[in-house]
Structures are given as structure tokens and as C-alpha cells.
Amino acid sequence: MRVTRRLGVLLGGLALLIGAAVAPSSAAATALPSSFTWSSSGALIGPKSDATHNLSAVKDPSVVYHNGRWHVFVSTATSTGAYSMAYLSFTDWSQAGAAQLHYLDQTAIGTGYKAAPQVFYFAPQKLWYLVYQTGDNAAYSTTTDIGNPGSWSAPKKFYSAGMPQIIKDNIGSGYWVDFWTICDSANCYLFSSDDNGHLYRSQTTVANFPAGFTNTVMVMQDSNKYRLWEAANVYKLSGSNTYLLLNEAIGSNGKRYFRSWTSSSITGTWTPLADTEANPFARSNNVTFSGTPWTNDISHGEMIRAGVDQTLAISSCRLQYLYQGMNPSATGDYNTLPWRLGLLTQTNSTC
């Protein structure tokens, strides 16, 4: 998700068919397949406007399951393309569409551009972190109570000196977006994209987190910037030493989809898993819908995790992915497109 994107004809979805989802499990690890198939729910979560929020989209979801409830954080976009964030909570996905949107610009997070949230529990400090972009930096807020949307602290910046030099040198006319945090036993890592074919990673120690993010390096690059666009996710497969990296691409047809890689460590070499248009992680050609597809885009989202903490563990069995899509007939400026949220469920799991 970026501040401004002018790709004109990027389309998406609007139907309201209720899909099924289950609480995350910690099933034993199994190898990921080399190709994936998925079924999709209809659009489960859409915008809810009030007197001061005339929304056209909800997008960029981050989700955890905690204390018997789903907690979902989203970007919101208004009819004029202004971004903010919101929170909703429910016990079952059939309730998602009716859940109240809590506008986070009415909290200490404040007004002004905030977008692309990521939520996790940082166990060493017993604090929930909400990570997001502010247009010129990565920021975070904290709380001890994820279920109280008014309890988030005011934003603090991760990068006190601003954009690292390596990003300045390579960003071109792109945008610094989509910050993603994951930790192992010793270090925490902050990933980001530049909408110019580059993925970056900064590093600090678990003891110093959230301070001290330095050693920014380029993790991946692609001469075709649309193949390595934005919205990176990194997860650890429970019960294994395998990490999964997802990154959103824009296909040759102008539609969004996800590519994937694996590695034995967060700082290791990333080996392609399902990373092409013909064999994607998730794209319109490996996703089935009940009835007419409500979206041709499989865009910015978040895996259903096996836990809530900073290690971002997921089960390798029956993957599920909350994503943004939109009505295929929608057109207009990217920032005003009618994004909605749907849920993918893997249909070729071997466990």
C-alpha cells in the first residue's frame, strides 16, 4: 500500500458471500507444496462511513486471533483518497461484515496519513505493537490491551534519521512502504519495499527493540519493478526452521498477485517456491470462487497465524490468507478504488 499510485486500471471486488474460517492451529510441521490452490470467500469486510469518515475502501489487513476473538486492523481510504486506519473485532468470520469499525484517527495515533498496519504481541515487553507507515517513515504504537482501540499510544518513529541511504539510492520515483516486523530468538527485522523493484531489511536486537534498527540491506531486487512491488510478509513455519516470504506483484494483465520464497533463516538466501504468474502463491488462476469471482486481484494481506507473538509463526497445514480484492469493473485513481477484504483457504494441503 503506498501514498500515491497511478496505475489507473487496477480492479477488484464487492460481493458479500460469507466464508468460513477457523481458529489457528499449531499442527505439526509439514513441507509446503511447490504449487498452491485456494478457495475464496466472498467479500467479508467492507467500509463503514460516518459523519467524518466517507470511506471508499478498507484494505491492507493485519489479523490475530486472541482470547477467542479475531482482531483485524486495516487501512481505510476515503472518497478523496485520504488514508487512515481502523480496527474491528468479532468471534466468528460470519460476523465480520457487521463488526463495528473503530477509527484509529480518533485515538492517540491521531489524524494524518497512517496506513498499512501490522499487529503482533512483543512477548519480552508484554506489549502489543501496531506498526504502520506515515509516508516518510515507519512508525509504531503500543498497548497492553489489543481489544481496546482507544488505548494505543501516540506514534513513534523507528528510523530517527529518516530513510536509510541504501533506500535513497535505489528508490527512484517509487515510495517507501509496507513495513513488516519479525523476530527470531536474538534479533528483530524490519522489512520494507520501494515500489521500484527492491525489498529491504533492517535489523536490531530483541533486547533493543524497537530502537536501533540499522544495517539496512537489499534482500531482493528485480529489473521489472512490478514483479517485486510491495506488501511483503515473512513468517516462520511452526515446528521447523523454515521461513516463508510473500511479496505482492502486478501481473502482465495489470492484476495483483503474490509470489513466494522460503529460507532456513530470516537473513538467509530466499529460494523461489511458487513465484511466477503461471505458478503463483496466490493469483486469480489458482483461486476458485463460489459463483462469479468478486475480484480478479489478490492483493495486500496477512496470513492467519498460529500464534500472536513477534516470531509470526504459522501452521503449514491448510493455510489461510486474509486479502484485499475489488470489483473487476471498478476503475479510477488507485487511492479511491473500492477495496474489500476476503479470505483464502488452501485446498491442496496434505494435512
C-alpha positions in Angstrom: 0.0 0.0 0.0 1.6 3.3 -0.9 0.9 7.0 -0.5 0.1 7.6 -4.2 -0.2 5.1 -7.1 -1.2 5.9 -10.6 -1.8 2.6 -12.2 -5.2 3.7 -13.5 -6.8 0.4 -14.2 -6.3 -1.8 -11.2 -9.5 -3.6 -10.4 -11.2 -5.5 -7.6 -14.3 -6.7 -5.7 -17.6 -6.2 -3.9 -19.8 -9.3 -3.3 -20.8 -10.4 0.2 -20.7 -14.1 0.3 -19.8 -15.3 3.8 -16.8 -17.6 4.0 -15.7 -20.0 6.7 -12.5 -19.6 8.8 -11.3 -21.5 11.9 -9.2 -20.5 14.8 -5.5 -21.1 14.1 -4.0 -24.4 15.0 -0.5 -25.5 15.9 -0.5 -28.6 13.8 2.8 -30.4 13.3 5.0 -29.0 10.5 4.8 -30.4 7.1 6.6 -29.3 3.9 4.9 -26.7 1.8 3.8 -27.8 -1.7 5.6 -26.4 -4.8 2.2 -25.1 -6.1 -1.0 -24.0 -4.4 -4.7 -23.9 -4.9 -7.2 -21.9 -2.9 -10.9 -21.2 -2.4 -12.0 -17.7 -1.6 -14.8 -16.4 0.5 -16.9 -13.5 -0.8 -16.1 -10.0 0.4 -16.3 -10.3 4.2 -15.4 -6.8 5.3 -16.2 -3.5 3.7 -16.1 0.2 4.5 -18.4 1.8 7.0 -18.7 5.6 6.9 -19.8 8.1 9.5 -20.2 11.8 9.5 -16.5 12.4 9.4 -15.3 9.3 7.5 -16.6 8.9 4.0 -14.9 5.7 3.1 -14.4 4.1 -0.3 -12.2 1.2 0.9 -10.9 -1.0 3.7 -7.6 -2.6 2.8 -4.1 -3.8 3.9 -5.4 -6.1 6.7 -3.4 -7.5 9.7 -5.1 -10.1 11.8 -4.5 -12.1 15.0 -6.7 -14.5 17.0 -6.6 -13.8 20.7 -8.8 -14.6 23.7 -11.5 -16.1 21.5 -11.8 -13.1 19.1 -10.4 -12.1 15.8 -8.7 -8.7 15.9 -8.3 -7.0 12.5 -6.5 -3.8 11.7 -6.9 -2.1 8.3 -6.1 0.9 6.2 -9.1 3.0 5.3 -9.3 5.2 2.2 -11.9 8.0 1.8 -13.6 9.0 -1.4 -10.9 11.7 -1.9 -8.1 9.2 -1.3 -7.1 10.2 2.2 -5.7 7.3 4.3 -6.1 6.4 8.0 -6.5 3.1 9.9 -9.3 1.3 11.7 -9.9 -1.7 14.0 -12.6 -4.3 14.2 -13.2 -7.4 16.3 -15.5 -10.4 16.2 -15.7 -14.0 17.4 -16.6 -15.7 14.0 -16.0 -14.7 10.4 -19.7 -14.8 9.7 -19.9 -11.7 12.0 -17.1 -9.8 10.2 -19.3 -7.8 7.9 -21.4 -6.5 10.8 -18.5 -5.6 13.1 -18.1 -2.0 14.2 -15.2 -0.1 12.7 -13.2 1.9 15.3 -11.4 4.7 13.6 -7.9 5.0 15.0 -7.5 8.6 14.0 -9.8 9.3 17.0 -7.2 7.8 19.3 -3.7 9.0 20.3 -2.5 7.6 17.0 -4.0 10.8 15.6 -5.1 12.2 12.3 -3.0 12.5 9.1 -1.6 9.8 6.8 -1.3 6.4 8.6 -1.6 3.2 6.6 -0.6 -0.5 6.1 -0.8 -1.8 9.7 0.8 -4.8 11.2 -0.1 -6.1 14.7 1.8 -8.5 16.9 2.4 -9.2 20.6 6.0 -8.5 21.7 6.4 -11.0 24.4 9.6 -9.7 26.0 7.9 -6.4 26.9 4.3 -7.8 27.3 3.1 -5.2 24.8 1.1 -5.2 21.6 2.7 -3.3 18.8 1.0 -1.8 15.8 3.5 -1.0 13.0 2.4 1.3 10.1 3.7 3.8 7.6 3.4 7.5 7.8 4.5 8.5 4.4 8.1 9.3 5.3 9.0 6.7 8.0 7.9 3.5 9.8 6.0 4.2 13.0 4.6 2.2 15.9 2.1 2.5 18.7 1.8 0.1 21.7 -0.9 -1.1 24.1 -1.4 -3.7 26.8 -5.0 -4.3 25.6 -5.5 -5.2 21.9 -9.3 -5.2 22.5 -9.4 -1.5 23.5 -8.9 0.6 20.3 -8.6 3.8 22.4 -5.6 2.5 24.3 -2.9 2.8 21.6 -0.1 5.2 22.3 0.9 8.1 20.2 3.1 7.3 17.1 6.9 6.9 17.5 9.3 6.6 14.5 11.5 3.6 14.0 14.1 5.4 11.9 15.3 8.5 13.8 17.5 9.6 10.9 14.8 9.0 8.3 15.2 6.9 5.2 18.4 4.8 5.1 20.9 5.8 2.4 20.6 2.5 0.5 16.9 3.1 0.0 17.5 6.7 -1.0 20.0 5.4 -3.6 17.6 2.9 -5.2 14.0 4.2 -4.7 13.9 6.2 -7.8 10.4 7.6 -8.3 8.9 4.9 -6.0 7.6 5.1 -2.5 8.9 3.7 0.8 6.1 1.5 2.0 4.7 -1.6 3.8 6.9 -2.1 6.9 6.9 -5.7 8.3 8.5 -6.8 11.6 9.5 -10.3 12.5 11.9 -11.6 15.2 13.9 -14.7 15.9 15.5 -15.5 19.3 18.2 -12.9 19.0 17.2 -10.2 16.6 14.2 -8.3 15.2 14.0 -7.4 11.5 12.1 -4.7 9.7 11.3 -5.2 6.0 10.1 -2.6 3.6 9.5 -2.1 -0.1 10.1 0.9 -2.5 7.6 0.2 -5.4 10.7 0.2 -7.6 11.7 -3.5 -7.6 13.6 -3.7 -4.3 12.9 -5.3 -0.9 14.9 -4.1 2.1 15.7 -5.4 5.6 16.9 -3.5 8.7 18.0 -5.2 12.0 18.2 -4.6 15.8 18.4 -6.9 18.8 15.4 -8.3 20.6 16.8 -6.5 23.7 17.0 -3.1 21.9 13.7 -3.4 20.1 12.1 -1.1 19.0 15.2 1.1 19.0 18.4 0.6 17.0 17.2 -0.5 13.5 20.3 -0.2 11.3 22.3 -2.4 8.9 19.7 -1.9 6.2 20.4 -4.2 3.3 18.7 -5.0 0.0 17.2 -8.5 0.3 15.9 -8.8 -3.3 15.7 -6.8 -6.5 14.0 -7.2 -9.8 14.6 -5.2 -13.0 10.9 -5.5 -13.6 9.6 -3.5 -10.6 6.1 -4.8 -11.0 7.3 -8.4 -10.2 8.6 -7.2 -6.8 6.2 -4.5 -6.0 5.2 -4.3 -2.3 3.3 -5.8 0.7 5.9 -8.3 1.8 5.1 -10.8 4.6 7.6 -13.0 6.4 6.5 -15.9 8.6 8.1 -18.9 10.4 6.6 -22.3 9.8 5.7 -23.8 13.2 7.9 -26.7 14.3 10.5 -26.1 11.6 13.4 -23.9 10.7 11.7 -22.7 7.5 10.7 -19.2 6.8 8.1 -18.2 4.2 8.4 -14.8 2.3 5.5 -13.5 0.3 5.6 -10.4 -1.9 2.9 -8.7 -4.0 3.4 -8.4 -7.7 1.5 -6.8 -10.5 0.9 -9.3 -13.3 1.1 -8.8 -17.1 -2.7 -8.3 -17.1 -2.4 -5.5 -14.5 -3.9 -7.6 -11.7 -2.3 -8.1 -8.3 -1.0 -11.5 -7.1 1.5 -13.0 -4.7 4.9 -14.7 -5.2 6.6 -16.8 -2.6 10.1 -18.0 -1.4 11.5 -20.0 1.5 14.7 -19.8 3.6 16.2 -21.5 6.5 16.7 -18.2 8.3 15.4 -14.6 8.1 18.8 -13.4 6.9 19.4 -16.4 4.6 19.1 -16.9 0.9 15.5 -16.9 -0.4 14.7 -19.8 -2.7 11.8 -19.5 -5.1 8.7 -21.6 -4.1 5.7 -20.5 -6.2 6.8 -17.3 -7.8 5.6 -16.9 -11.3 2.3 -15.9 -13.0 1.8 -19.5 -14.2 2.7 -21.0 -10.8 1.9 -18.2 -8.2 1.5 -18.4 -4.5 -2.0 -16.8 -4.9 -3.4 -15.3 -8.1 -6.7 -15.4 -10.0 -5.6 -18.5 -11.9 -5.2 -20.7 -8.7 -8.2 -19.3 -6.7 -11.7 -20.6 -7.1 -14.9 -18.7 -6.0 -18.5 -19.8 -5.4 -20.2 -18.3 -8.4 -18.9 -15.3 -10.3 -15.5 -14.2 -8.9 -15.9 -10.9 -7.0 -12.3 -9.9 -7.6 -9.5 -10.6 -10.1 -6.9 -9.1 -7.7 -5.3 -11.0 -4.8 -3.7 -8.1 -3.1 -2.1 -6.9 0.2 -3.0 -9.1 3.1 -1.9 -11.2 6.1 -1.7 -14.9 6.8 -3.8 -16.4 9.6 -1.1 -17.1 12.2 -0.7 -20.0 14.7 0.1 -17.5 17.5 0.3 -13.8 18.2 3.9 -13.1 19.1 6.8 -11.5 17.3 8.0 -14.7 15.8 5.0 -14.7 13.4 4.5 -18.5 13.5 2.1 -20.1 11.0 1.0 -23.7 10.6 1.9 -25.2 7.3 -1.4 -27.1 7.2 -4.4 -25.6 5.5 -3.0 -22.1 5.0 -5.5 -19.2 5.2 -4.8 -15.7 4.0 -6.9 -12.5 4.5 -6.5 -10.3 1.5 -7.9 -7.3 -0.3 -9.8 -7.5 -3.6 -12.2 -5.4 -5.5 -15.0 -5.4 -8.1 -13.4 -6.3 -11.5 -15.4 -3.5 -13.2 -14.0 -0.7 -10.8 -11.8 2.0 -12.4 -10.3 5.2 -11.2 -7.4 6.5 -9.2 -5.7 3.8 -7.1 -6.4 5.6 -3.8 -10.2 5.7 -4.3 -10.7 2.2 -5.6 -13.3 0.1 -3.7 -11.1 -2.5 -1.9 -12.8 -5.1 0.3 -11.4 -8.0 2.4 -11.9 -11.7 1.6 -10.3 -14.9 3.0 -8.4 -17.5 1.1 -8.3 -21.1 2.3 -5.7 -23.6 0.8 -7.4 -26.5 -0.9 -4.4 -28.7 -1.7 -3.0 -29.0 1.8 -1.6 -32.5 2.6 -2.5 -32.4 6.3 
